[in-house]
Amino acid sequence: MSGPTRRGVITGLATTALAAPALAQASRPTPDEAILLWPGRPPGAPRTIPVQKIEQRSSVPGVDDRWITGIDRPMLEVRRPARPNGAAVLLIPGGGYGFLAWDNEGEEQARWLTALGITCFILRYRLPGEGWAARATVPLADAQRGLRLIRARAAGYGIDPGRVAVLGFSAGGHLAGSLATRHGERVYDPVDAADRLSARPDLAGLVYPVVSLSAPFTHGGSRDMLFGPAQAPALLRAASVETRVTAETPPIFLVHASDDDLVPIANSLALYQALLDARRPAELHAFDRGGHGFGARLAKKVPASAWPGLFAAYARRSGVFPA
């Protein structure tokens, strides 16, 4: 597996506040509702479509920790709150662009967010190494299309189209950061009226994100999965989030642990400095412990476990979540 190794995230999970009743075991995640991103075959489809596979990483009975590969049908999986408050979050799991950490960085995030009244859309995006044309922009195309479809269907979900955030983790943080900084870049041909809508999120949360693909502190696995063997320095720099900050970049919330030995905290520091230089709204939380891939699973005694509440507070101050 070429993506970041998720270390120490299952131990003690059953005792945490987010250890909700386990999802039903299945050969593939079964969505409450799903919105296919593309009519028919996705753009750039290979002759042989990938076959979806799910690897159960958890050894704890009744607890799911699934890694998904072979993304054959990119989609949004909808998780509705009991009492929606008009805000929405596009959730982007990580996995080094080689798999999707579906439960840790998707389902479990949707649980605490829907408890706050937020409507969640978990992005099942295509993986660049699975034969798709234009591999380096395939995930961004799915993210742009997903954000536009949320806005196109906002009325049906009781969502304010001006209160849509994105929350990404690890390589999913790179994708969320790319959406925040490259939302206007044309990476696919429009297919319907939804593509006339903006793909700019109103807020971006990046948790232990991959940011730079050209700096010495980059995560090589994510870079290699995204670009393959052909890695022109100019293209790597153009895909580095910290180089793409503009006056149109939305507020960005960053979380990282200084003991992250897979995706160094220098990634978040570089982006935070770029945001400050551009005078864009930003908030950085740097914690001494947490490692990588902790999602919302850290014990409460670990300071980094506070990040969901800090993110929600920032989203309220930014006007995306209701006060």
C-alpha positions, 0 to 999 in steps of 0.5 A, a space after each residue: 500500500 503506497 498511501 500513508 499507514 494509519 497507525 494507532 487509530 483502532 486501539 481503544 476506539 470502542 471506548 471513545 465518544 464516536 464509537 457509535 453502533 457499527 455500520 452493517 458489514 457488506 462487500 461495499 458501503 451501502 449509502 442511505 442516499 447516493 448521487 452519482 457524479 457523472 451521467 454514464 461512464 465518468 470522463 476519461 474512463 479506461 477500457 476496463 473499469 476498476 473493480 471496487 474492493 474493500 479491505 476491513 482493517 479493524 480487528 475490533 468486533 462491531 467496528 468498521 475501518 474500511 479502505 476502499 479501492 477500485 472506485 468504479 462509480 464516483 458519487 456523493 453518499 448523503 448523510 442527513 441530520 435529524 434536524 438540518 440547519 441549512 449548512 453542508 459539508 463535503 467530506 473527503 477521506 484520505 489514503 495517499 490517493 491510493 485508497 479511501 479511508 472510508 470510515 475513519 475520515 468519512 462515516 465517523 466525521 459524518 456522525 459528529 457533524 450530523 449531530 450538529 445539524 449539518 448535512 454531509 456528503 461523503 465523496 467517493 472519488 476516483 483514484 488516479 492510479 486506476 487507469 483514468 485519463 488525465 490522472 493528476 486532475 481526476 480527483 479534482 474533477 470529482 471534487 469540483 463536480 461534487 461541490 457543484 451537485 450539492 449546490 444544484 440540489 441544495 433546495 431538496 436537502 434544505 441547504 443554503 448554497 452559500 453555506 457549503 464547506 469542505 473537510 478533507 484529511 491527509 491526501 483528502 486534505 490536499 484535494 480539499 485544499 486544491 478545491 479551495 484554490 483551484 475551484 475555477 480551473 477547468 479540469 473537465 468538460 461541462 455535462 449539464 446545468 450544474 456545471 454552471 455553478 461555482 465549485 468554490 467551497 465557502 470554507 475549507 477544513 484541512 486535517 493533517 493535509 498533504 499540501 506541497 508536492 514539490 517541497 522536500 517535506 512532501 508526502 512522496 506516496 501521494 505525489 507518486 500516485 497522483 502523477 505517476 512516473 512523469 513528474 515535471 517540476 512545474 506541474 508538481 509546483 502547480 499542484 502544490 496548494 500553497 502556491 495557488 492561494 489567491 484573493 478568491 481562496 475561502 477561509 481555511 482551517 488547518 489541524 496538524 500534529 508535530 509528531 506526524 511522521 508521515 505527512 510532516 507538519 511543515 505542510 500545514 505551516 507552508 500553507 498557513 504562511 501563504 494564506 497570511 502572506 495573501 491576507 486570507 482568513 486562516 486558522 492553524 491548530 498545531 498540537 504536540 501529539 497525535 501522529 497521523 490518521 487520527 480522524 476523530 478517534 483520539 482519546 479526550 486526554 490528547 489535546 488534538 482530540 479537540 479539533 472537531 469543536 475548534 473546526 465547528 467554532 471556526 465555521 460558526 465565526 465564518 458564517 457557514 455553520 449557524 451561530 
